[in-house]
Amino acid sequence: MLRRISILAAAGAMVALSALPASATVMHPKVHSFSIPGLPGLSAWGSYYKTGKSVSVTVCVKDTAKDISLATAIAIASDKSYHHYKGVIANAFGDGKHACKTITAKYTAHLSVSSASVNNKDKAKLSKIKNIY
């Protein structure tokens, strides 16, 4: 008797779980890729995805020239008024080196990116700022 009750309970649970609406399934956030304005001697890119009240931002950079000693990718997530923000910086030191870095920020109104480089003669360059959203 006890065995029949447990089998019926298990069968009922399986029927109930299979009848869940599609909205009850696990949803994965959509990852958005973006390019970062480049400079001679580096390439930079990134991605982001929003989850509820936060955004996860990843930036990557690759040093592509022997005369560049530092290649940097920068992203800043900010609130609507730009008063609060959180930034992420990825640095690659040396020809052929690359680096990626990720942050999670609670500021989801704006995302801006840029890149920078320093050559072997300590001359720094900054790319244009690109607004992703």
Secondary structure as the mmCIF struct_conf table of DSSP 4:
data_model
#
loop_
_struct_conf.conf_type_id
_struct_conf.id
_struct_conf.beg_label_comp_id
_struct_conf.beg_label_asym_id
_struct_conf.beg_label_seq_id
_struct_conf.end_label_comp_id
_struct_conf.end_label_asym_id
_struct_conf.end_label_seq_id
HELX_RH_AL_P HELX_RH_AL_P1 LEU A 2 SER A 18
TURN_TY1_P TURN_TY1_P1 ALA A 19 ALA A 19
HELX_RH_3T_P HELX_RH_3T_P1 ALA A 22 ALA A 24
BEND BEND1 THR A 25 THR A 25
HELX_LH_PP_P HELX_LH_PP_P1 HIS A 28 VAL A 31
STRN STRN1 HIS A 32 SER A 35
STRN STRN2 LEU A 39 LEU A 39
TURN_TY1_P TURN_TY1_P2 PRO A 40 GLY A 41
STRN STRN3 LEU A 42 THR A 51
TURN_TY1_P TURN_TY1_P3 GLY A 52 LYS A 53
STRN STRN4 SER A 54 ASP A 63
TURN_TY1_P TURN_TY1_P4 LYS A 66 ASP A 67
STRN STRN5 ILE A 68 SER A 78
TURN_TY1_P TURN_TY1_P5 LYS A 80 SER A 81
BEND BEND2 TYR A 82 HIS A 84
STRN STRN6 TYR A 85 ALA A 92
BEND BEND3 GLY A 94 GLY A 94
TURN_TY1_P TURN_TY1_P6 ASP A 95 GLY A 96
STRN STRN7 HIS A 98 ALA A 105
BEND BEND4 LYS A 106 LYS A 106
BEND BEND5 ALA A 109 ALA A 109
STRN STRN8 HIS A 110 ASN A 119
TURN_TY1_P TURN_TY1_P7 ASN A 120 LYS A 121
STRN STRN9 ALA A 124 LEU A 126
STRN STRN10 LYS A 130 ASN A 131
#
